[in-house]
Amino acid sequence: MEKQLAAYQPTAKMLSSEDIGFATRERWLIWTEPTVPLPFILLRPKNADQPRGLVITPHGHSKNTELYAGIYNSEEERASGEEGERNVAIQAVKEGYYAIAPTTRGFGETRTPEDIKKDATPSCRTLLMHDILAGRTPIGDRVWDISKLIDWAFANLPVDQQKVVVTGNSGGGTVTLFAAACDTRISVAVPSSYFCTFTG
């Protein structure tokens, strides 16, 4: 991907913005490849008058790709998100960080039209088959997306570039681990509900 897209710079468009009291919550699309629009939520801390650290929170296997950003589809989800401390992007912005909660490729709006129609949680198998044909992998796509989000944040937000954190659960833990292995700008990685031996 680095060779194919060596000169590519991501572009992004803000779709909406709302004041949630302790922060501003913005919905964005970022084109991590020329034909790949990836939704993400940016949480901006209030009164950010100096560079702040950046936390990126890739989610795991879930129909709700926005749970980490405190957006819930039911009261049951709210209880799980808040009591179970799954709202990690909200926690990060409350600690004064910029927080980006991206949709993991193959989930949410990035599923195939067929899977969206069937209300399937992921399109991971289709993504895998397409990637294999192109000599790629889904985890490679997802690591690429994290790197492009860092590129965009460095170019557009007053972030402290020495304080970049990635954290996620399950599939988001997988993305976290491999992103930190591939992108040396990530200073802290907190994979959860993923890490094990490859034999295991």
Backbone torsions as a table, in degrees:
resi	resn	phi	psi	omega
1	MET	NA	-38.7	179.0
2	GLU	-61.9	-38.5	178.1
3	LYS	-70.6	-45.6	-178.0
4	GLN	-64.0	-35.2	-172.1
5	LEU	-118.6	32.6	-173.2
6	ALA	-55.5	-39.2	-175.7
7	ALA	-96.6	3.1	-173.4
8	TYR	-78.2	130.4	174.4
9	GLN	-113.1	127.7	-178.3
10	PRO	-65.7	145.6	172.6
11	THR	-117.3	155.7	-177.4
12	ALA	-143.8	155.5	179.9
13	LYS	-137.5	129.5	176.9
14	MET	-80.9	133.9	-178.5
15	LEU	-99.5	-35.5	-179.5
16	SER	-162.8	164.7	180.0
17	SER	-147.1	139.9	177.2
18	GLU	-143.4	145.0	175.7
19	ASP	-85.0	122.1	179.0
20	ILE	-111.9	25.6	175.3
21	GLY	90.7	-69.9	-177.4
22	PHE	-90.5	-5.1	-177.7
23	ALA	-164.0	171.6	170.6
24	THR	-106.0	131.3	179.8
25	ARG	-110.3	119.9	-176.4
26	GLU	-118.2	139.4	173.3
27	ARG	-99.3	132.4	-177.3
28	TRP	-133.2	160.1	163.5
29	LEU	-119.4	133.8	174.2
30	ILE	-122.9	133.3	176.5
31	TRP	-90.2	96.7	-178.6
32	THR	-76.9	-19.5	167.9
33	GLU	-136.0	163.1	-176.3
34	PRO	-55.2	-29.3	-178.5
35	THR	-116.4	18.1	-177.4
36	VAL	-121.9	94.9	172.9
37	PRO	-84.7	122.1	-176.5
38	LEU	-113.1	119.9	177.2
39	PRO	-71.2	144.8	170.4
40	PHE	-150.5	158.1	175.6
41	ILE	-111.5	130.3	175.8
42	LEU	-106.9	126.1	173.1
43	LEU	-106.0	118.7	-179.9
44	ARG	-102.6	126.0	175.6
45	PRO	-67.7	150.2	176.6
46	LYS	-72.8	149.7	175.4
47	ASN	54.9	43.4	178.7
48	ALA	-81.7	84.0	-175.7
49	ASP	-95.9	3.8	176.5
50	GLN	-147.0	161.6	-179.3
51	PRO	-55.8	137.8	179.7
52	ARG	-120.5	157.8	173.5
53	GLY	-67.1	165.1	-178.8
54	LEU	-122.1	131.0	175.1
55	VAL	-118.6	125.6	176.5
56	ILE	-111.2	132.0	-170.4
57	THR	-124.7	80.6	176.0
58	PRO	-67.8	133.4	-176.5
59	HIS	-85.8	170.4	176.3
60	GLY	-97.9	-158.2	-177.7
61	HIS	-73.3	103.5	-177.5
62	SER	-155.6	145.8	173.7
63	LYS	-70.7	-31.0	179.1
64	ASN	-91.8	104.2	-179.3
65	THR	-83.2	-0.6	-175.2
66	GLU	-114.6	7.2	-177.3
67	LEU	-58.6	-40.5	-179.5
68	TYR	-61.8	-25.7	-179.5
69	ALA	-92.9	11.5	175.4
70	GLY	79.2	24.7	177.0
71	ILE	-108.8	119.3	-172.2
72	TYR	-120.1	147.9	179.8
73	ASN	-96.1	-6.9	-179.9
74	SER	-162.3	166.5	176.5
75	GLU	-67.0	-32.5	177.1
76	GLU	-62.8	-41.7	177.9
77	GLU	-65.5	-38.9	178.2
78	ARG	-60.5	-46.0	179.8
79	ALA	-61.7	-43.9	179.0
80	SER	-63.5	-41.4	-177.7
81	GLY	-68.7	-41.6	-174.5
82	GLU	-89.3	-48.4	180.0
83	GLU	-70.4	-34.5	178.4
84	GLY	-84.7	1.6	178.1
85	GLU	55.5	39.6	177.8
86	ARG	-87.6	-10.6	-178.1
87	ASN	-82.4	60.1	-170.1
88	VAL	-65.9	-30.9	177.1
89	ALA	-69.3	-38.1	175.8
90	ILE	-62.9	-44.7	178.4
91	GLN	-59.8	-40.5	-178.5
92	ALA	-64.7	-45.7	-177.8
93	VAL	-68.8	-31.6	176.7
94	LYS	-67.1	-24.1	176.3
95	GLU	-86.9	1.0	175.5
96	GLY	99.2	5.8	178.4
97	TYR	-88.6	154.2	159.6
98	TYR	-72.7	139.9	-179.4
99	ALA	-129.7	133.3	176.2
100	ILE	-118.7	121.6	177.3
101	ALA	-111.3	94.2	-176.3
102	PRO	-85.2	155.8	166.3
103	THR	-75.7	129.3	176.0
104	THR	-74.7	132.5	-177.0
105	ARG	-56.6	132.0	-176.2
106	GLY	100.0	-0.1	179.7
107	PHE	-125.8	167.7	175.2
108	GLY	54.0	-131.4	-178.3
109	GLU	-68.7	-14.2	-178.5
110	THR	-91.3	4.2	173.5
111	ARG	-69.6	165.7	175.0
112	THR	-68.9	154.3	176.7
113	PRO	-55.8	-35.9	179.6
114	GLU	-64.6	-43.1	-179.8
115	ASP	-70.6	-34.3	174.9
116	ILE	-62.9	-44.3	179.8
117	LYS	-62.3	-40.1	179.9
118	LYS	-79.5	-7.8	-174.9
119	ASP	61.0	35.0	175.5
120	ALA	-72.7	146.6	-178.8
121	THR	-65.3	-56.0	179.7
122	PRO	-120.7	169.9	168.0
123	SER	-117.2	36.6	-173.7
124	CYS	-61.8	-41.4	-177.8
125	ARG	-64.8	-45.3	178.5
126	THR	-62.8	-43.1	177.5
127	LEU	-59.2	-43.5	178.8
128	LEU	-61.4	-46.7	-178.9
129	MET	-62.2	-43.7	178.9
130	HIS	-65.3	-42.1	-179.8
131	ASP	-63.5	-43.7	-180.0
132	ILE	-58.7	-41.2	178.9
133	LEU	-62.1	-29.2	-178.4
134	ALA	-98.6	6.4	-179.6
135	GLY	73.8	29.9	-178.7
136	ARG	-126.1	-178.7	175.5
137	THR	-137.6	154.5	176.0
138	PRO	-59.9	-39.5	179.4
139	ILE	-66.3	-33.4	174.7
140	GLY	-62.6	-44.3	176.4
141	ASP	-57.6	-45.0	-173.8
142	ARG	-71.8	-36.3	174.0
143	VAL	-65.4	-41.9	176.3
144	TRP	-55.7	-45.4	-179.2
145	ASP	-60.0	-42.1	177.9
146	ILE	-61.6	-43.9	179.6
147	SER	-63.0	-39.1	179.0
148	LYS	-69.6	-33.3	174.4
149	LEU	-65.1	-38.6	176.5
150	ILE	-65.4	-44.7	176.7
151	ASP	-52.9	-50.3	-176.9
152	TRP	-63.1	-45.2	-178.7
153	ALA	-62.3	-42.9	179.1
154	PHE	-62.0	-34.6	-177.8
155	ALA	-82.5	-21.3	-169.6
156	ASN	-125.4	-8.6	-178.8
157	LEU	-127.7	149.3	178.0
158	PRO	-80.9	65.3	-177.7
159	VAL	-91.0	150.0	172.3
160	ASP	-78.3	108.6	-172.4
161	GLN	-70.7	-7.6	175.5
162	GLN	-90.9	-3.6	-176.7
163	LYS	-127.0	76.7	178.1
164	VAL	-116.1	119.8	-176.9
165	VAL	-116.4	138.2	171.0
166	VAL	-124.9	133.1	179.2
167	THR	-151.2	140.6	177.7
168	GLY	-165.9	164.3	-179.1
169	ASN	-104.7	147.9	172.6
170	SER	57.7	-119.5	177.5
171	GLY	-57.9	-32.6	175.0
172	GLY	-69.0	-28.3	173.5
173	GLY	-68.7	-37.6	175.8
174	THR	-60.5	-49.5	179.1
175	VAL	-59.6	-42.3	-179.5
176	THR	-58.4	-50.2	-176.5
177	LEU	-62.6	-48.8	-176.8
178	PHE	-71.5	-33.7	176.7
179	ALA	-62.7	-43.7	-179.7
180	ALA	-67.2	-31.4	177.2
181	ALA	-69.5	-29.0	-173.3
182	CYS	-101.0	-24.9	-175.4
183	ASP	-119.5	107.2	-174.3
184	THR	-72.9	-5.7	176.3
185	ARG	-74.2	-17.5	179.1
186	ILE	-77.9	117.2	-175.5
187	SER	-92.8	-25.6	178.8
188	VAL	-137.9	130.6	175.5
189	ALA	-124.4	130.9	-179.9
190	VAL	-126.9	80.9	176.1
191	PRO	-76.8	136.5	-179.5
192	SER	-127.9	145.2	176.6
193	SER	57.4	32.3	178.4
194	TYR	-137.4	-49.0	-162.2
195	PHE	-61.7	129.4	177.7
196	CYS	-161.3	175.0	173.1
197	THR	-74.2	151.8	178.3
198	PHE	-65.3	-33.3	175.2
199	THR	-63.2	-44.1	178.1
200	GLY	-62.4	NA	NA
